Amino acid sequence: MLLPSTHPPSAIQAATAWAGKLYGPSATAIRLPSERDQNFLLETAAGEKSVFKFANALEDRALLEAAA
């Protein structure tokens, strides 16, 4: 996603932009705690929730998914 700025967006700005793109303009993004990556709770106006994650592409996928 390209944003009109000379500075890269913060993670919360990017997550909020993706929330709006995926779920509509009234969707919100709330930062969640995380050890390595950046996680956000996305919520729609209707109360639907999902987790959005920014992670290093070189990270082990099983670790990112918290799978054994």
DRENSETOR-48622 format. One record per residue: residue number from 1; x, y, z of N, C-alpha, C in turn. Coordinates in Angstrom, 3 decimals, m for minus. Layout:
BEGIN
<atom seq="NUM" n_east="X" n_north="Y" n_up="Z" ca_east="X" ca_north="Y" ca_up="Z" c_east="X" c_north="Y" c_up="Z"/>
...
# end
This chain:
BEGIN
<atom seq="1" n_east="0.844" n_north="m1.154" n_up="0.000" ca_east="0.000" ca_north="0.000" ca_up="0.000" c_east="0.899" c_north="1.229" c_up="0.000"/>
<atom seq="2" n_east="0.639" n_north="2.149" n_up="m0.878" ca_east="1.400" ca_north="3.383" ca_up="m0.925" c_east="0.604" c_north="4.493" c_up="m0.262"/>
<atom seq="3" n_east="1.253" n_north="5.194" n_up="0.639" ca_east="0.613" ca_north="6.313" ca_up="1.301" c_east="1.319" c_north="7.592" c_up="0.867"/>
<atom seq="4" n_east="0.576" n_north="8.677" n_up="0.641" ca_east="1.181" ca_north="9.922" ca_up="0.159" c_east="1.964" c_north="10.625" c_up="1.268"/>
<atom seq="5" n_east="3.220" n_north="10.257" n_up="1.438" ca_east="4.048" ca_north="10.849" ca_up="2.471" c_east="5.512" c_north="10.620" c_up="2.132"/>
<atom seq="6" n_east="6.360" n_north="11.518" n_up="2.592" ca_east="7.789" ca_north="11.319" ca_up="2.401" c_east="8.368" c_north="10.475" c_up="3.526"/>
<atom seq="7" n_east="7.590" n_north="10.241" n_up="4.572" ca_east="8.019" ca_north="9.421" ca_up="5.700" c_east="7.220" c_north="8.126" c_up="5.692"/>
<atom seq="8" n_east="7.854" n_north="6.996" n_up="6.005" ca_east="7.097" ca_north="5.748" ca_up="6.046" c_east="6.061" c_north="5.795" c_up="7.167"/>
<atom seq="9" n_east="4.932" n_north="5.142" n_up="6.985" ca_east="3.897" ca_north="5.169" ca_up="8.012" c_east="4.343" c_north="4.372" c_up="9.239"/>
<atom seq="10" n_east="3.807" n_north="4.745" n_up="10.382" ca_east="4.059" ca_north="3.946" ca_up="11.575" c_east="3.268" c_north="2.656" c_up="11.437"/>
<atom seq="11" n_east="3.587" n_north="1.674" n_up="12.248" ca_east="2.882" ca_north="0.391" ca_up="12.186" c_east="1.403" c_north="0.578" c_up="12.487"/>
<atom seq="12" n_east="1.056" n_north="1.428" n_up="13.455" ca_east="m0.363" ca_north="1.623" ca_up="13.776" c_east="m1.083" c_north="2.316" c_up="12.626"/>
<atom seq="13" n_east="m0.418" n_north="3.255" n_up="11.945" ca_east="m1.038" ca_north="3.899" ca_up="10.783" c_east="m1.254" c_north="2.886" c_up="9.663"/>
<atom seq="14" n_east="m0.259" n_north="2.048" n_up="9.424" ca_east="m0.390" ca_north="1.041" ca_up="8.373" c_east="m1.474" c_north="0.027" c_up="8.719"/>
<atom seq="15" n_east="m1.525" n_north="m0.420" n_up="9.973" ca_east="m2.548" ca_north="m1.383" ca_up="10.385" c_east="m3.943" c_north="m0.767" c_up="10.271"/>
<atom seq="16" n_east="m4.079" n_north="0.498" n_up="10.648" ca_east="m5.370" ca_north="1.177" ca_up="10.536" c_east="m5.776" c_north="1.306" c_up="9.066"/>
<atom seq="17" n_east="m4.815" n_north="1.613" n_up="8.206" ca_east="m5.104" ca_north="1.705" ca_up="6.772" c_east="m5.564" c_north="0.356" c_up="6.228"/>
<atom seq="18" n_east="m4.867" n_north="m0.724" n_up="6.634" ca_east="m5.272" ca_north="m2.058" ca_up="6.181" c_east="m6.633" c_north="m2.449" c_up="6.742"/>
<atom seq="19" n_east="m6.922" n_north="m2.089" n_up="7.979" ca_east="m8.241" ca_north="m2.367" ca_up="8.568" c_east="m9.328" c_north="m1.719" c_up="7.718"/>
<atom seq="20" n_east="m9.103" n_north="m0.457" n_up="7.347" ca_east="m10.078" ca_north="0.246" ca_up="6.509" c_east="m10.202" c_north="m0.369" c_up="5.133"/>
<atom seq="21" n_east="m9.069" n_north="m0.784" n_up="4.575" ca_east="m9.088" ca_north="m1.391" ca_up="3.236" c_east="m9.807" c_north="m2.745" c_up="3.251"/>
<atom seq="22" n_east="m9.578" n_north="m3.535" n_up="4.295" ca_east="m10.176" ca_north="m4.871" ca_up="4.378" c_east="m11.616" c_north="m4.870" c_up="4.879"/>
<atom seq="23" n_east="m11.920" n_north="m3.978" n_up="5.823" ca_east="m13.209" ca_north="m4.045" ca_up="6.515" c_east="m14.051" c_north="m2.784" c_up="6.431"/>
<atom seq="24" n_east="m13.580" n_north="m1.753" n_up="5.764" ca_east="m14.349" ca_north="m0.525" ca_up="5.631" c_east="m13.806" c_north="0.587" c_up="6.509"/>
<atom seq="25" n_east="m14.224" n_north="1.808" n_up="6.209" ca_east="m13.646" ca_north="2.978" ca_up="6.872" c_east="m13.885" c_north="3.059" c_up="8.376"/>
<atom seq="26" n_east="m14.873" n_north="2.366" n_up="8.897" ca_east="m15.143" ca_north="2.444" ca_up="10.334" c_east="m14.372" c_north="1.393" c_up="11.135"/>
<atom seq="27" n_east="m13.560" n_north="0.567" n_up="10.467" ca_east="m12.777" ca_north="m0.459" ca_up="11.170" c_east="m11.648" c_north="0.206" c_up="11.954"/>
<atom seq="28" n_east="m11.271" n_north="m0.442" n_up="13.050" ca_east="m10.211" ca_north="0.095" ca_up="13.894" c_east="m9.089" c_north="m0.924" c_up="14.056"/>
<atom seq="29" n_east="m7.911" n_north="m0.421" n_up="14.434" ca_east="m6.757" ca_north="m1.275" ca_up="14.721" c_east="m6.227" c_north="m0.886" c_up="16.092"/>
<atom seq="30" n_east="m6.045" n_north="m1.881" n_up="16.955" ca_east="m5.522" ca_north="m1.666" ca_up="18.303" c_east="m4.276" c_north="m2.517" c_up="18.460"/>
<atom seq="31" n_east="m3.185" n_north="m1.895" n_up="18.901" ca_east="m1.913" ca_north="m2.610" ca_up="19.067" c_east="m2.046" c_north="m3.671" c_up="20.159"/>
<atom seq="32" n_east="m1.496" n_north="m4.861" n_up="19.885" ca_east="m1.444" ca_north="m5.955" ca_up="20.845" c_east="0.014" c_north="m6.202" c_up="21.231"/>
<atom seq="33" n_east="0.258" n_north="m6.747" n_up="22.423" ca_east="1.643" ca_north="m7.037" ca_up="22.808" c_east="2.226" c_north="m8.163" c_up="21.953"/>
<atom seq="34" n_east="3.536" n_north="m8.106" n_up="21.751" ca_east="4.198" ca_north="m9.127" ca_up="20.955" c_east="5.688" c_north="m9.115" c_up="21.252"/>
<atom seq="35" n_east="6.312" n_north="m10.282" n_up="21.156" ca_east="7.743" ca_north="m10.391" ca_up="21.427" c_east="8.583" c_north="m9.915" c_up="20.247"/>
<atom seq="36" n_east="8.275" n_north="m10.360" n_up="19.024" ca_east="9.136" ca_north="m10.080" ca_up="17.861" c_east="8.479" c_north="m9.242" c_up="16.786"/>
<atom seq="37" n_east="7.232" n_north="m9.527" n_up="16.506" ca_east="6.558" ca_north="m8.846" ca_up="15.409" c_east="5.630" c_north="m7.774" c_up="15.969"/>
<atom seq="38" n_east="4.766" n_north="m7.240" n_up="15.134" ca_east="3.797" ca_north="m6.245" ca_up="15.570" c_east="2.414" c_north="m6.773" c_up="15.243"/>
<atom seq="39" n_east="1.599" n_north="m6.935" n_up="16.279" ca_east="0.258" ca_north="m7.495" ca_up="16.136" c_east="m0.789" c_north="m6.435" c_up="16.457"/>
<atom seq="40" n_east="m1.908" n_north="m6.535" n_up="15.747" ca_east="m3.003" ca_north="m5.589" ca_up="15.946" c_east="m4.328" c_north="m6.333" c_up="15.928"/>
<atom seq="41" n_east="m5.236" n_north="m5.890" n_up="16.767" ca_east="m6.603" ca_north="m6.375" ca_up="16.747" c_east="m7.374" c_north="m5.470" c_up="15.802"/>
<atom seq="42" n_east="m7.913" n_north="m6.034" n_up="14.723" ca_east="m8.758" ca_north="m5.276" ca_up="13.804" c_east="m10.196" c_north="m5.569" c_up="14.171"/>
<atom seq="43" n_east="m11.011" n_north="m4.522" n_up="14.244" ca_east="m12.416" ca_north="m4.713" ca_up="14.593" c_east="m13.294" c_north="m3.865" c_up="13.681"/>
<atom seq="44" n_east="m14.368" n_north="m4.490" n_up="13.185" ca_east="m15.301" ca_north="m3.789" ca_up="12.319" c_east="m16.365" c_north="m3.100" c_up="13.174"/>
<atom seq="45" n_east="m17.138" n_north="m2.244" n_up="12.547" ca_east="m18.237" ca_north="m1.568" ca_up="13.236" c_east="m19.267" c_north="m2.588" c_up="13.731"/>
<atom seq="46" n_east="m19.357" n_north="m3.741" n_up="13.057" ca_east="m20.302" ca_north="m4.788" ca_up="13.443" c_east="m19.757" c_north="m5.680" c_up="14.556"/>
<atom seq="47" n_east="m18.519" n_north="m5.433" n_up="14.994" ca_east="m17.941" ca_north="m6.207" ca_up="16.084" c_east="m17.137" c_north="m7.418" c_up="15.652"/>
<atom seq="48" n_east="m16.962" n_north="m7.612" n_up="14.336" ca_east="m16.123" ca_north="m8.723" ca_up="13.868" c_east="m14.674" c_north="m8.399" c_up="14.190"/>
<atom seq="49" n_east="m13.916" n_north="m9.409" n_up="14.635" ca_east="m12.531" ca_north="m9.186" ca_up="15.037" c_east="m11.594" c_north="m10.163" c_up="14.342"/>
<atom seq="50" n_east="m10.378" n_north="m9.682" n_up="14.063" ca_east="m9.327" ca_north="m10.542" ca_up="13.538" c_east="m7.984" c_north="m9.950" c_up="13.960"/>
<atom seq="51" n_east="m6.940" n_north="m10.762" n_up="13.861" ca_east="m5.601" ca_north="m10.305" ca_up="14.214" c_east="m4.826" c_north="m10.039" c_up="12.932"/>
<atom seq="52" n_east="m4.127" n_north="m8.915" n_up="12.902" ca_east="m3.298" ca_north="m8.516" ca_up="11.766" c_east="m1.867" c_north="m8.468" c_up="12.269"/>
<atom seq="53" n_east="m0.937" n_north="m9.049" n_up="11.524" ca_east="0.433" ca_north="m9.188" ca_up="11.993" c_east="1.416" c_north="m8.654" c_up="10.961"/>
<atom seq="54" n_east="2.358" n_north="m7.807" n_up="11.416" ca_east="3.510" ca_north="m7.413" ca_up="10.620" c_east="4.679" c_north="m8.231" c_up="11.151"/>
<atom seq="55" n_east="5.346" n_north="m8.970" n_up="10.283" ca_east="6.447" ca_north="m9.816" ca_up="10.737" c_east="7.559" c_north="m9.826" c_up="9.693"/>
<atom seq="56" n_east="8.738" n_north="m10.179" n_up="10.140" ca_east="9.880" ca_north="m10.336" ca_up="9.264" c_east="9.625" c_north="m11.539" c_up="8.354"/>
<atom seq="57" n_east="9.788" n_north="m11.363" n_up="7.068" ca_east="9.531" ca_north="m12.442" ca_up="6.111" c_east="10.468" c_north="m13.632" c_up="6.299"/>
<atom seq="58" n_east="11.597" n_north="m13.431" n_up="6.954" ca_east="12.542" ca_north="m14.525" ca_up="7.181" c_east="12.230" c_north="m15.325" c_up="8.445"/>
<atom seq="59" n_east="11.267" n_north="m14.868" n_up="9.223" ca_east="10.898" ca_north="m15.562" ca_up="10.459" c_east="10.235" c_north="m16.905" c_up="10.143"/>
<atom seq="60" n_east="10.463" n_north="m17.898" n_up="10.973" ca_east="9.854" ca_north="m19.220" ca_up="10.807" c_east="8.330" c_north="m19.100" c_up="10.925"/>
<atom seq="61" n_east="7.598" n_north="m19.552" n_up="9.912" ca_east="6.145" ca_north="m19.409" ca_up="9.882" c_east="5.465" c_north="m20.086" c_up="11.064"/>
<atom seq="62" n_east="5.953" n_north="m21.260" n_up="11.477" ca_east="5.364" ca_north="m21.959" ca_up="12.615" c_east="5.478" c_north="m21.110" c_up="13.880"/>
<atom seq="63" n_east="6.589" n_north="m20.415" n_up="14.038" ca_east="6.762" ca_north="m19.539" ca_up="15.190" c_east="5.793" c_north="m18.376" c_up="15.125"/>
<atom seq="64" n_east="5.615" n_north="m17.794" n_up="13.945" ca_east="4.678" ca_north="m16.671" ca_up="13.784" c_east="3.248" c_north="m17.084" c_up="14.086"/>
<atom seq="65" n_east="2.887" n_north="m18.288" n_up="13.725" ca_east="1.537" ca_north="m18.765" ca_up="13.927" c_east="1.353" c_north="m19.367" c_up="15.327"/>
<atom seq="66" n_east="2.415" n_north="m19.357" n_up="16.122" ca_east="2.401" ca_north="m19.933" ca_up="17.476" c_east="1.997" c_north="m21.411" c_up="17.445"/>
<atom seq="67" n_east="2.424" n_north="m22.090" n_up="16.384" ca_east="2.135" ca_north="m23.514" ca_up="16.240" c_east="3.306" c_north="m24.321" c_up="16.800"/>
<atom seq="68" n_east="3.015" n_north="m25.516" n_up="17.207" ca_east="4.075" ca_north="m26.384" ca_up="17.756" c_east="4.831" c_north="m27.077" c_up="16.648"/>
# end
